[in-house]
């Protein structure tokens, strides 16, 4: 709040005071008072007016700064009306009343929306758990009949259902994860077993090396993240000799896990957007693409305090790195 802005707000007060000074000067002039006395009187009046304006401005600025500071430091800014003091000014009291009503309406709507979202998430989780039973039954029937085509489609359905579940939970990771010491070797083995049929069907070779490192994170969420990356590698293989490398590096302040494939790669123009919601690329086969997998990987890694990055050269390779920062838990060991 600038002083010039305050003067503009009080412009009618200033005009009134100047008018009074002008009329008093004329009045004293009619009675032929000395010009020095008129000038002194006008000066005292102007000085008093300026002191009043400056003091009033200082008080208003302090009040203005307090309000803006409260708003800036408030996480849920729609609760501002509950914190502000009720003004004594008649005009400001009307604004305060309007603000209270608007914030109450906003709070009620947010509460209703949060309740609806919770109900929706609960329904999605319930649906996923219920649908997994018939999916597992169909998968067992396919195993008995050795029908690999139907089995492959069932696996795709199961992957989409898993993706749906993790998407529904992605905003509340902290309520559903448990940090513990995990072997990267065991973790990768679990993921490979989940995707072994896809790997064999597509005749993909695996080169797994140096996974004897341990990390502290949630096993279930990390299995899902690695599974999404592996699924993408399988989906976009276009070479005759298909290869996926998985290894880890133990560095000073972090452990880096690398998943690299020799698939069709990613165009340079697409690379900055691969983690965007719904982005499927400009030239890839979009038959089974949703643009959700890598978006979820990025989101979940952020929730788990991990970082994920992708390097790629089109038609040559794609390399995904997941970085696990070393914490005090590593030092205690």
ROPA-87758 format. One record per residue (C-alpha): residue in three letters; residue number from 1; z negated, y negated, x; chain. Coordinates in steps of 0.05 Angstrom, whole numbers, always signed. Example, Ala and Ser with C-alpha at 12.3 -4.5 7.8 and 13.67 -1.06 7.14 Angstrom:
<pts>
<pt res="ala" n="1" zz="-156" yy="+90" xx="+246" chain="A"/>
<pt res="ser" n="2" zz="-143" yy="+21" xx="+273" chain="A"/>
</pts>
This chain:
<pts>
<pt res="unk" n="1" zz="+0" yy="+0" xx="+0" chain="A"/>
<pt res="unk" n="2" zz="+24" yy="-65" xx="+33" chain="A"/>
<pt res="unk" n="3" zz="-5" yy="-135" xx="+22" chain="A"/>
<pt res="unk" n="4" zz="+62" yy="-161" xx="-1" chain="A"/>
<pt res="unk" n="5" zz="+65" yy="-107" xx="-54" chain="A"/>
<pt res="unk" n="6" zz="-5" yy="-127" xx="-79" chain="A"/>
<pt res="unk" n="7" zz="+17" yy="-200" xx="-82" chain="A"/>
<pt res="unk" n="8" zz="+77" yy="-180" xx="-123" chain="A"/>
<pt res="unk" n="9" zz="+31" yy="-143" xx="-171" chain="A"/>
<pt res="unk" n="10" zz="-14" yy="-206" xx="-177" chain="A"/>
<pt res="unk" n="11" zz="+44" yy="-255" xx="-179" chain="A"/>
<pt res="unk" n="12" zz="+23" yy="-285" xx="-246" chain="A"/>
<pt res="unk" n="13" zz="-48" yy="-298" xx="-220" chain="A"/>
<pt res="unk" n="14" zz="-18" yy="-334" xx="-159" chain="A"/>
<pt res="unk" n="15" zz="+29" yy="-375" xx="-203" chain="A"/>
<pt res="unk" n="16" zz="-29" yy="-395" xx="-248" chain="A"/>
<pt res="unk" n="17" zz="-72" yy="-417" xx="-189" chain="A"/>
<pt res="unk" n="18" zz="-15" yy="-457" xx="-158" chain="A"/>
<pt res="unk" n="19" zz="-3" yy="-490" xx="-226" chain="A"/>
<pt res="unk" n="20" zz="-77" yy="-508" xx="-231" chain="A"/>
<pt res="unk" n="21" zz="-76" yy="-539" xx="-161" chain="A"/>
<pt res="unk" n="22" zz="-14" yy="-579" xx="-180" chain="A"/>
<pt res="unk" n="23" zz="-44" yy="-605" xx="-245" chain="A"/>
<pt res="unk" n="24" zz="-110" yy="-624" xx="-211" chain="A"/>
<pt res="unk" n="25" zz="-71" yy="-660" xx="-156" chain="A"/>
<pt res="unk" n="26" zz="-33" yy="-701" xx="-209" chain="A"/>
<pt res="unk" n="27" zz="-98" yy="-715" xx="-247" chain="A"/>
<pt res="unk" n="28" zz="-133" yy="-742" xx="-184" chain="A"/>
<pt res="unk" n="29" zz="-71" yy="-782" xx="-167" chain="A"/>
<pt res="unk" n="30" zz="-73" yy="-818" xx="-234" chain="A"/>
<pt res="unk" n="31" zz="-144" yy="-841" xx="-218" chain="A"/>
<pt res="unk" n="32" zz="-119" yy="-865" xx="-150" chain="A"/>
<pt res="unk" n="33" zz="-167" yy="-822" xx="-109" chain="A"/>
<pt res="unk" n="34" zz="-155" yy="-821" xx="-34" chain="A"/>
<pt res="unk" n="35" zz="-99" yy="-773" xx="-13" chain="A"/>
<pt res="unk" n="36" zz="-145" yy="-741" xx="+39" chain="A"/>
<pt res="unk" n="37" zz="-195" yy="-720" xx="-16" chain="A"/>
<pt res="unk" n="38" zz="-138" yy="-689" xx="-57" chain="A"/>
<pt res="unk" n="39" zz="-112" yy="-651" xx="+4" chain="A"/>
<pt res="unk" n="40" zz="-182" yy="-626" xx="+22" chain="A"/>
<pt res="unk" n="41" zz="-194" yy="-604" xx="-50" chain="A"/>
<pt res="unk" n="42" zz="-127" yy="-568" xx="-53" chain="A"/>
<pt res="unk" n="43" zz="-141" yy="-535" xx="+14" chain="A"/>
<pt res="unk" n="44" zz="-209" yy="-510" xx="-8" chain="A"/>
<pt res="unk" n="45" zz="-179" yy="-483" xx="-73" chain="A"/>
<pt res="unk" n="46" zz="-122" yy="-448" xx="-35" chain="A"/>
<pt res="unk" n="47" zz="-170" yy="-420" xx="+16" chain="A"/>
<pt res="unk" n="48" zz="-215" yy="-393" xx="-39" chain="A"/>
<pt res="unk" n="49" zz="-155" yy="-362" xx="-73" chain="A"/>
<pt res="unk" n="50" zz="-131" yy="-329" xx="-8" chain="A"/>
<pt res="unk" n="51" zz="-201" yy="-302" xx="+7" chain="A"/>
<pt res="unk" n="52" zz="-206" yy="-273" xx="-63" chain="A"/>
<pt res="unk" n="53" zz="-137" yy="-241" xx="-57" chain="A"/>
<pt res="unk" n="54" zz="-152" yy="-212" xx="+12" chain="A"/>
<pt res="unk" n="55" zz="-220" yy="-183" xx="-9" chain="A"/>
<pt res="unk" n="56" zz="-190" yy="-155" xx="-73" chain="A"/>
<pt res="unk" n="57" zz="-132" yy="-126" xx="-34" chain="A"/>
<pt res="unk" n="58" zz="-180" yy="-92" xx="+16" chain="A"/>
<pt res="unk" n="59" zz="-219" yy="-60" xx="-41" chain="A"/>
<pt res="unk" n="60" zz="-156" yy="-36" xx="-76" chain="A"/>
<pt res="unk" n="61" zz="-126" yy="-9" xx="-11" chain="A"/>
<pt res="unk" n="62" zz="-190" yy="+30" xx="+4" chain="A"/>
<pt res="unk" n="63" zz="-188" yy="+60" xx="-66" chain="A"/>
<pt res="unk" n="64" zz="-113" yy="+75" xx="-57" chain="A"/>
<pt res="unk" n="65" zz="-124" yy="+109" xx="+10" chain="A"/>
<pt res="unk" n="66" zz="-181" yy="+151" xx="-18" chain="A"/>
<pt res="unk" n="67" zz="-138" yy="+176" xx="-75" chain="A"/>
<pt res="unk" n="68" zz="-78" yy="+192" xx="-31" chain="A"/>
<pt res="unk" n="69" zz="-123" yy="+227" xx="+20" chain="A"/>
<pt res="unk" n="70" zz="-153" yy="+271" xx="-35" chain="A"/>
<pt res="unk" n="71" zz="-84" yy="+288" xx="-62" chain="A"/>
<pt res="unk" n="72" zz="-57" yy="+305" xx="+8" chain="A"/>
<pt res="unk" n="73" zz="-116" yy="+350" xx="+24" chain="A"/>
<pt res="unk" n="74" zz="-115" yy="+386" xx="-43" chain="A"/>
<pt res="unk" n="75" zz="-79" yy="+453" xx="-45" chain="A"/>
<pt res="unk" n="76" zz="-73" yy="+457" xx="-120" chain="A"/>
<pt res="unk" n="77" zz="-51" yy="+385" xx="-133" chain="A"/>
<pt res="unk" n="78" zz="-49" yy="+396" xx="-208" chain="A"/>
<pt res="unk" n="79" zz="-126" yy="+395" xx="-206" chain="A"/>
<pt res="unk" n="80" zz="-128" yy="+323" xx="-182" chain="A"/>
<pt res="unk" n="81" zz="-154" yy="+297" xx="-249" chain="A"/>
<pt res="unk" n="82" zz="-217" yy="+340" xx="-241" chain="A"/>
<pt res="unk" n="83" zz="-234" yy="+306" xx="-175" chain="A"/>
<pt res="unk" n="84" zz="-217" yy="+233" xx="-187" chain="A"/>
<pt res="unk" n="85" zz="-272" yy="+186" xx="-211" chain="A"/>
<pt res="unk" n="86" zz="-265" yy="+156" xx="-279" chain="A"/>
<pt res="unk" n="87" zz="-242" yy="+83" xx="-270" chain="A"/>
<pt res="unk" n="88" zz="-278" yy="+25" xx="-302" chain="A"/>
<pt res="unk" n="89" zz="-215" yy="-16" xx="-310" chain="A"/>
<pt res="unk" n="90" zz="-190" yy="-14" xx="-382" chain="A"/>
<pt res="unk" n="91" zz="-116" yy="-5" xx="-363" chain="A"/>
<pt res="unk" n="92" zz="-131" yy="+47" xx="-310" chain="A"/>
<pt res="unk" n="93" zz="-176" yy="+85" xx="-358" chain="A"/>
<pt res="unk" n="94" zz="-116" yy="+95" xx="-403" chain="A"/>
<pt res="unk" n="95" zz="-76" yy="+123" xx="-344" chain="A"/>
<pt res="unk" n="96" zz="-135" yy="+167" xx="-326" chain="A"/>
<pt res="unk" n="97" zz="-137" yy="+195" xx="-397" chain="A"/>
<pt res="unk" n="98" zz="-62" yy="+210" xx="-395" chain="A"/>
<pt res="unk" n="99" zz="-69" yy="+243" xx="-327" chain="A"/>
<pt res="unk" n="100" zz="-127" yy="+287" xx="-351" chain="A"/>
<pt res="unk" n="101" zz="-87" yy="+310" xx="-412" chain="A"/>
<pt res="unk" n="102" zz="-25" yy="+324" xx="-370" chain="A"/>
<pt res="unk" n="103" zz="-64" yy="+364" xx="-318" chain="A"/>
<pt res="unk" n="104" zz="-100" yy="+404" xx="-372" chain="A"/>
<pt res="unk" n="105" zz="-34" yy="+421" xx="-403" chain="A"/>
<pt res="unk" n="106" zz="-6" yy="+441" xx="-335" chain="A"/>
<pt res="unk" n="107" zz="-68" yy="+484" xx="-319" chain="A"/>
<pt res="unk" n="108" zz="-62" yy="+520" xx="-385" chain="A"/>
<pt res="unk" n="109" zz="+11" yy="+534" xx="-374" chain="A"/>
<pt res="unk" n="110" zz="-1" yy="+559" xx="-303" chain="A"/>
<pt res="unk" n="111" zz="-57" yy="+605" xx="-328" chain="A"/>
<pt res="unk" n="112" zz="-9" yy="+633" xx="-381" chain="A"/>
<pt res="unk" n="113" zz="+46" yy="+643" xx="-329" chain="A"/>
<pt res="unk" n="114" zz="-1" yy="+677" xx="-280" chain="A"/>
<pt res="unk" n="115" zz="-24" yy="+723" xx="-335" chain="A"/>
<pt res="unk" n="116" zz="+48" yy="+740" xx="-354" chain="A"/>
<pt res="unk" n="117" zz="+67" yy="+753" xx="-281" chain="A"/>
<pt res="unk" n="118" zz="+6" yy="+799" xx="-272" chain="A"/>
<pt res="unk" n="119" zz="+24" yy="+838" xx="-335" chain="A"/>
<pt res="unk" n="120" zz="+96" yy="+844" xx="-310" chain="A"/>
<pt res="unk" n="121" zz="+74" yy="+869" xx="-241" chain="A"/>
<pt res="unk" n="122" zz="+26" yy="+918" xx="-273" chain="A"/>
<pt res="unk" n="123" zz="+83" yy="+944" xx="-317" chain="A"/>
<pt res="unk" n="124" zz="+131" yy="+951" xx="-258" chain="A"/>
<pt res="unk" n="125" zz="+79" yy="+990" xx="-217" chain="A"/>
<pt res="unk" n="126" zz="+64" yy="+1034" xx="-276" chain="A"/>
<pt res="unk" n="127" zz="+138" yy="+1046" xx="-289" chain="A"/>
<pt res="unk" n="128" zz="+151" yy="+1063" xx="-216" chain="A"/>
<pt res="unk" n="129" zz="+94" yy="+1113" xx="-213" chain="A"/>
<pt res="unk" n="130" zz="+117" yy="+1145" xx="-278" chain="A"/>
<pt res="unk" n="131" zz="+191" yy="+1149" xx="-259" chain="A"/>
<pt res="unk" n="132" zz="+175" yy="+1181" xx="-192" chain="A"/>
<pt res="unk" n="133" zz="+154" yy="+1246" xx="-227" chain="A"/>
<pt res="unk" n="134" zz="+222" yy="+1261" xx="-259" chain="A"/>
<pt res="unk" n="135" zz="+257" yy="+1238" xx="-195" chain="A"/>
<pt res="unk" n="136" zz="+216" yy="+1288" xx="-154" chain="A"/>
<pt res="unk" n="137" zz="+231" yy="+1342" xx="-206" chain="A"/>
<pt res="unk" n="138" zz="+306" yy="+1329" xx="-202" chain="A"/>
<pt res="unk" n="139" zz="+302" yy="+1329" xx="-125" chain="A"/>
<pt res="unk" n="140" zz="+269" yy="+1398" xx="-126" chain="A"/>
<pt res="unk" n="141" zz="+323" yy="+1425" xx="-173" chain="A"/>
<pt res="unk" n="142" zz="+376" yy="+1399" xx="-125" chain="A"/>
<pt res="unk" n="143" zz="+341" yy="+1434" xx="-67" chain="A"/>
<pt res="unk" n="144" zz="+340" yy="+1499" xx="-105" chain="A"/>
<pt res="unk" n="145" zz="+413" yy="+1494" xx="-124" chain="A"/>
<pt res="unk" n="146" zz="+432" yy="+1465" xx="-56" chain="A"/>
<pt res="unk" n="147" zz="+471" yy="+1410" xx="-90" chain="A"/>
<pt res="unk" n="148" zz="+473" yy="+1357" xx="-35" chain="A"/>
<pt res="unk" n="149" zz="+517" yy="+1308" xx="-74" chain="A"/>
<pt res="unk" n="150" zz="+468" yy="+1301" xx="-131" chain="A"/>
<pt res="unk" n="151" zz="+410" yy="+1302" xx="-81" chain="A"/>
<pt res="unk" n="152" zz="+441" yy="+1244" xx="-44" chain="A"/>
<pt res="unk" n="153" zz="+446" yy="+1203" xx="-109" chain="A"/>
<pt res="unk" n="154" zz="+374" yy="+1221" xx="-127" chain="A"/>
<pt res="unk" n="155" zz="+352" yy="+1195" xx="-59" chain="A"/>
<pt res="unk" n="156" zz="+388" yy="+1130" xx="-72" chain="A"/>
<pt res="unk" n="157" zz="+352" yy="+1123" xx="-139" chain="A"/>
<pt res="unk" n="158" zz="+286" yy="+1138" xx="-105" chain="A"/>
<pt res="unk" n="159" zz="+300" yy="+1085" xx="-51" chain="A"/>
<pt res="unk" n="160" zz="+316" yy="+1033" xx="-104" chain="A"/>
<pt res="unk" n="161" zz="+252" yy="+1050" xx="-142" chain="A"/>
<pt res="unk" n="162" zz="+211" yy="+1043" xx="-78" chain="A"/>
<pt res="unk" n="163" zz="+244" yy="+977" xx="-65" chain="A"/>
<pt res="unk" n="164" zz="+226" yy="+954" xx="-135" chain="A"/>
<pt res="unk" n="165" zz="+153" yy="+973" xx="-125" chain="A"/>
<pt res="unk" n="166" zz="+146" yy="+938" xx="-58" chain="A"/>
<pt res="unk" n="167" zz="+182" yy="+876" xx="-85" chain="A"/>
<pt res="unk" n="168" zz="+132" yy="+873" xx="-143" chain="A"/>
<pt res="unk" n="169" zz="+74" yy="+878" xx="-93" chain="A"/>
<pt res="unk" n="170" zz="+103" yy="+832" xx="-39" chain="A"/>
<pt res="unk" n="171" zz="+64" yy="+771" xx="-63" chain="A"/>
<pt res="unk" n="172" zz="-2" yy="+808" xx="-62" chain="A"/>
<pt res="unk" n="173" zz="+2" yy="+848" xx="+3" chain="A"/>
<pt res="unk" n="174" zz="-70" yy="+831" xx="+22" chain="A"/>
<pt res="unk" n="175" zz="-95" yy="+870" xx="-39" chain="A"/>
<pt res="unk" n="176" zz="-58" yy="+933" xx="-21" chain="A"/>
<pt res="unk" n="177" zz="-59" yy="+942" xx="+54" chain="A"/>
<pt res="unk" n="178" zz="-107" yy="+973" xx="+104" chain="A"/>
<pt res="unk" n="179" zz="-103" yy="+955" xx="+177" chain="A"/>
<pt res="unk" n="180" zz="-114" yy="+1013" xx="+225" chain="A"/>
<pt res="unk" n="181" zz="-91" yy="+1040" xx="+292" chain="A"/>
<pt res="unk" n="182" zz="-22" yy="+1073" xx="+284" chain="A"/>
<pt res="unk" n="183" zz="+22" yy="+1112" xx="+332" chain="A"/>
<pt res="unk" n="184" zz="+93" yy="+1086" xx="+331" chain="A"/>
<pt res="unk" n="185" zz="+117" yy="+1156" xx="+347" chain="A"/>
<pt res="unk" n="186" zz="+83" yy="+1186" xx="+285" chain="A"/>
<pt res="unk" n="187" zz="+107" yy="+1128" xx="+243" chain="A"/>
<pt res="unk" n="188" zz="+180" yy="+1135" xx="+264" chain="A"/>
<pt res="unk" n="189" zz="+175" yy="+1211" xx="+253" chain="A"/>
<pt res="unk" n="190" zz="+152" yy="+1199" xx="+182" chain="A"/>
<pt res="unk" n="191" zz="+211" yy="+1152" xx="+168" chain="A"/>
<pt res="unk" n="192" zz="+261" yy="+1200" xx="+199" chain="A"/>
<pt res="unk" n="193" zz="+236" yy="+1257" xx="+156" chain="A"/>
<pt res="unk" n="194" zz="+245" yy="+1213" xx="+94" chain="A"/>
<pt res="unk" n="195" zz="+317" yy="+1199" xx="+113" chain="A"/>
<pt res="unk" n="196" zz="+335" yy="+1264" xx="+148" chain="A"/>
<pt res="unk" n="197" zz="+385" yy="+1285" xx="+95" chain="A"/>
<pt res="unk" n="198" zz="+423" yy="+1219" xx="+99" chain="A"/>
<pt res="unk" n="199" zz="+423" yy="+1223" xx="+175" chain="A"/>
<pt res="unk" n="200" zz="+450" yy="+1294" xx="+174" chain="A"/>
<pt res="unk" n="201" zz="+502" yy="+1280" xx="+120" chain="A"/>
<pt res="unk" n="202" zz="+529" yy="+1221" xx="+160" chain="A"/>
<pt res="unk" n="203" zz="+526" yy="+1260" xx="+226" chain="A"/>
<pt res="unk" n="204" zz="+484" yy="+1206" xx="+260" chain="A"/>
<pt res="unk" n="205" zz="+452" yy="+1220" xx="+328" chain="A"/>
<pt res="unk" n="206" zz="+383" yy="+1193" xx="+343" chain="A"/>
<pt res="unk" n="207" zz="+360" yy="+1169" xx="+411" chain="A"/>
<pt res="unk" n="208" zz="+284" yy="+1161" xx="+408" chain="A"/>
<pt res="unk" n="209" zz="+247" yy="+1140" xx="+470" chain="A"/>
<pt res="unk" n="210" zz="+182" yy="+1109" xx="+493" chain="A"/>
<pt res="unk" n="211" zz="+145" yy="+1107" xx="+427" chain="A"/>
<pt res="unk" n="212" zz="+77" yy="+1125" xx="+456" chain="A"/>
<pt res="unk" n="213" zz="+50" yy="+1056" xx="+439" chain="A"/>
<pt res="unk" n="214" zz="-2" yy="+1042" xx="+386" chain="A"/>
<pt res="unk" n="215" zz="-4" yy="+983" xx="+339" chain="A"/>
<pt res="unk" n="216" zz="-54" yy="+956" xx="+288" chain="A"/>
<pt res="unk" n="217" zz="-22" yy="+946" xx="+220" chain="A"/>
<pt res="unk" n="218" zz="-14" yy="+978" xx="+152" chain="A"/>
<pt res="unk" n="219" zz="+21" yy="+1045" xx="+155" chain="A"/>
<pt res="unk" n="220" zz="+50" yy="+1046" xx="+85" chain="A"/>
<pt res="unk" n="221" zz="+81" yy="+977" xx="+89" chain="A"/>
<pt res="unk" n="222" zz="+109" yy="+989" xx="+159" chain="A"/>
<pt res="unk" n="223" zz="+140" yy="+1055" xx="+138" chain="A"/>
<pt res="unk" n="224" zz="+176" yy="+1017" xx="+83" chain="A"/>
<pt res="unk" n="225" zz="+200" yy="+962" xx="+130" chain="A"/>
<pt res="unk" n="226" zz="+227" yy="+1011" xx="+182" chain="A"/>
<pt res="unk" n="227" zz="+258" yy="+1053" xx="+126" chain="A"/>
<pt res="unk" n="228" zz="+296" yy="+993" xx="+100" chain="A"/>
<pt res="unk" n="229" zz="+323" yy="+977" xx="+169" chain="A"/>
<pt res="unk" n="230" zz="+343" yy="+1050" xx="+181" chain="A"/>
<pt res="unk" n="231" zz="+375" yy="+1053" xx="+113" chain="A"/>
<pt res="unk" n="232" zz="+418" yy="+992" xx="+130" chain="A"/>
<pt res="unk" n="233" zz="+438" yy="+1024" xx="+196" chain="A"/>
<pt res="unk" n="234" zz="+460" yy="+1087" xx="+161" chain="A"/>
<pt res="unk" n="235" zz="+497" yy="+1049" xx="+106" chain="A"/>
<pt res="unk" n="236" zz="+539" yy="+1007" xx="+153" chain="A"/>
<pt res="unk" n="237" zz="+560" yy="+1059" xx="+205" chain="A"/>
<pt res="unk" n="238" zz="+635" yy="+1058" xx="+218" chain="A"/>
<pt res="unk" n="239" zz="+643" yy="+1092" xx="+286" chain="A"/>
<pt res="unk" n="240" zz="+663" yy="+1164" xx="+298" chain="A"/>
<pt res="unk" n="241" zz="+604" yy="+1173" xx="+346" chain="A"/>
<pt res="unk" n="242" zz="+546" yy="+1146" xx="+306" chain="A"/>
<pt res="unk" n="243" zz="+483" yy="+1130" xx="+343" chain="A"/>
<pt res="unk" n="244" zz="+416" yy="+1098" xx="+326" chain="A"/>
<pt res="unk" n="245" zz="+367" yy="+1081" xx="+382" chain="A"/>
<pt res="unk" n="246" zz="+293" yy="+1071" xx="+369" chain="A"/>
<pt res="unk" n="247" zz="+245" yy="+1052" xx="+424" chain="A"/>
<pt res="unk" n="248" zz="+187" yy="+1006" xx="+440" chain="A"/>
<pt res="unk" n="249" zz="+165" yy="+959" xx="+496" chain="A"/>
<pt res="unk" n="250" zz="+94" yy="+945" xx="+517" chain="A"/>
<pt res="unk" n="251" zz="+90" yy="+873" xx="+540" chain="A"/>
<pt res="unk" n="252" zz="+32" yy="+829" xx="+561" chain="A"/>
<pt res="unk" n="253" zz="+15" yy="+798" xx="+494" chain="A"/>
<pt res="unk" n="254" zz="+56" yy="+840" xx="+446" chain="A"/>
<pt res="unk" n="255" zz="+88" yy="+907" xx="+431" chain="A"/>
<pt res="unk" n="256" zz="+161" yy="+904" xx="+412" chain="A"/>
<pt res="unk" n="257" zz="+195" yy="+958" xx="+370" chain="A"/>
<pt res="unk" n="258" zz="+271" yy="+960" xx="+373" chain="A"/>
<pt res="unk" n="259" zz="+319" yy="+994" xx="+324" chain="A"/>
<pt res="unk" n="260" zz="+391" yy="+990" xx="+348" chain="A"/>
<pt res="unk" n="261" zz="+455" yy="+1020" xx="+319" chain="A"/>
<pt res="unk" n="262" zz="+528" yy="+1020" xx="+340" chain="A"/>
<pt res="unk" n="263" zz="+553" yy="+1005" xx="+270" chain="A"/>
<pt res="unk" n="264" zz="+600" yy="+951" xx="+246" chain="A"/>
<pt res="unk" n="265" zz="+552" yy="+895" xx="+264" chain="A"/>
<pt res="unk" n="266" zz="+545" yy="+828" xx="+230" chain="A"/>
<pt res="unk" n="267" zz="+591" yy="+768" xx="+233" chain="A"/>
<pt res="unk" n="268" zz="+564" yy="+706" xx="+269" chain="A"/>
<pt res="unk" n="269" zz="+570" yy="+665" xx="+205" chain="A"/>
<pt res="unk" n="270" zz="+528" yy="+716" xx="+167" chain="A"/>
<pt res="unk" n="271" zz="+473" yy="+727" xx="+219" chain="A"/>
<pt res="unk" n="272" zz="+430" yy="+666" xx="+202" chain="A"/>
<pt res="unk" n="273" zz="+429" yy="+687" xx="+128" chain="A"/>
<pt res="unk" n="274" zz="+414" yy="+762" xx="+132" chain="A"/>
<pt res="unk" n="275" zz="+341" yy="+751" xx="+111" chain="A"/>
<pt res="unk" n="276" zz="+360" yy="+707" xx="+51" chain="A"/>
<pt res="unk" n="277" zz="+346" yy="+734" xx="-18" chain="A"/>
<pt res="unk" n="278" zz="+407" yy="+769" xx="-48" chain="A"/>
<pt res="unk" n="279" zz="+452" yy="+757" xx="+12" chain="A"/>
<pt res="unk" n="280" zz="+500" yy="+816" xx="+22" chain="A"/>
<pt res="unk" n="281" zz="+548" yy="+789" xx="+74" chain="A"/>
<pt res="unk" n="282" zz="+620" yy="+768" xx="+70" chain="A"/>
<pt res="unk" n="283" zz="+657" yy="+830" xx="+91" chain="A"/>
<pt res="unk" n="284" zz="+612" yy="+890" xx="+81" chain="A"/>
<pt res="unk" n="285" zz="+619" yy="+946" xx="+31" chain="A"/>
<pt res="unk" n="286" zz="+576" yy="+921" xx="-27" chain="A"/>
<pt res="unk" n="287" zz="+577" yy="+984" xx="-68" chain="A"/>
<pt res="unk" n="288" zz="+502" yy="+997" xx="-57" chain="A"/>
<pt res="unk" n="289" zz="+482" yy="+929" xx="-29" chain="A"/>
<pt res="unk" n="290" zz="+428" yy="+889" xx="-64" chain="A"/>
<pt res="unk" n="291" zz="+411" yy="+837" xx="-12" chain="A"/>
<pt res="unk" n="292" zz="+337" yy="+853" xx="-23" chain="A"/>
<pt res="unk" n="293" zz="+320" yy="+901" xx="+34" chain="A"/>
<pt res="unk" n="294" zz="+320" yy="+853" xx="+94" chain="A"/>
<pt res="unk" n="295" zz="+291" yy="+798" xx="+51" chain="A"/>
<pt res="unk" n="296" zz="+232" yy="+843" xx="+36" chain="A"/>
<pt res="unk" n="297" zz="+226" yy="+863" xx="+109" chain="A"/>
<pt res="unk" n="298" zz="+221" yy="+790" xx="+130" chain="A"/>
<pt res="unk" n="299" zz="+172" yy="+773" xx="+74" chain="A"/>
<pt res="unk" n="300" zz="+126" yy="+833" xx="+87" chain="A"/>
<pt res="unk" n="301" zz="+127" yy="+822" xx="+163" chain="A"/>
<pt res="unk" n="302" zz="+104" yy="+751" xx="+151" chain="A"/>
<pt res="unk" n="303" zz="+48" yy="+776" xx="+107" chain="A"/>
<pt res="unk" n="304" zz="+27" yy="+826" xx="+160" chain="A"/>
<pt res="unk" n="305" zz="+30" yy="+773" xx="+215" chain="A"/>
<pt res="unk" n="306" zz="+89" yy="+808" xx="+248" chain="A"/>
<pt res="unk" n="307" zz="+155" yy="+776" xx="+268" chain="A"/>
<pt res="unk" n="308" zz="+224" yy="+807" xx="+257" chain="A"/>
<pt res="unk" n="309" zz="+291" yy="+786" xx="+286" chain="A"/>
<pt res="unk" n="310" zz="+363" yy="+811" xx="+286" chain="A"/>
<pt res="unk" n="311" zz="+415" yy="+807" xx="+341" chain="A"/>
<pt res="unk" n="312" zz="+486" yy="+831" xx="+330" chain="A"/>
<pt res="unk" n="313" zz="+557" yy="+829" xx="+357" chain="A"/>
<pt res="unk" n="314" zz="+609" yy="+842" xx="+304" chain="A"/>
<pt res="unk" n="315" zz="+641" yy="+911" xx="+309" chain="A"/>
<pt res="unk" n="316" zz="+595" yy="+930" xx="+366" chain="A"/>
<pt res="unk" n="317" zz="+521" yy="+935" xx="+349" chain="A"/>
<pt res="unk" n="318" zz="+461" yy="+910" xx="+309" chain="A"/>
<pt res="unk" n="319" zz="+392" yy="+906" xx="+341" chain="A"/>
<pt res="unk" n="320" zz="+329" yy="+894" xx="+300" chain="A"/>
<pt res="unk" n="321" zz="+264" yy="+877" xx="+335" chain="A"/>
<pt res="unk" n="322" zz="+194" yy="+878" xx="+305" chain="A"/>
<pt res="unk" n="323" zz="+140" yy="+845" xx="+345" chain="A"/>
<pt res="unk" n="324" zz="+67" yy="+865" xx="+340" chain="A"/>
<pt res="unk" n="325" zz="+22" yy="+812" xx="+371" chain="A"/>
<pt res="unk" n="326" zz="-37" yy="+840" xx="+411" chain="A"/>
<pt res="unk" n="327" zz="-104" yy="+819" xx="+381" chain="A"/>
<pt res="unk" n="328" zz="-176" yy="+828" xx="+403" chain="A"/>
<pt res="unk" n="329" zz="-172" yy="+900" xx="+377" chain="A"/>
<pt res="unk" n="330" zz="-128" yy="+916" xx="+437" chain="A"/>
<pt res="unk" n="331" zz="-176" yy="+883" xx="+485" chain="A"/>
<pt res="unk" n="332" zz="-235" yy="+922" xx="+458" chain="A"/>
<pt res="unk" n="333" zz="-199" yy="+986" xx="+477" chain="A"/>
</pts>
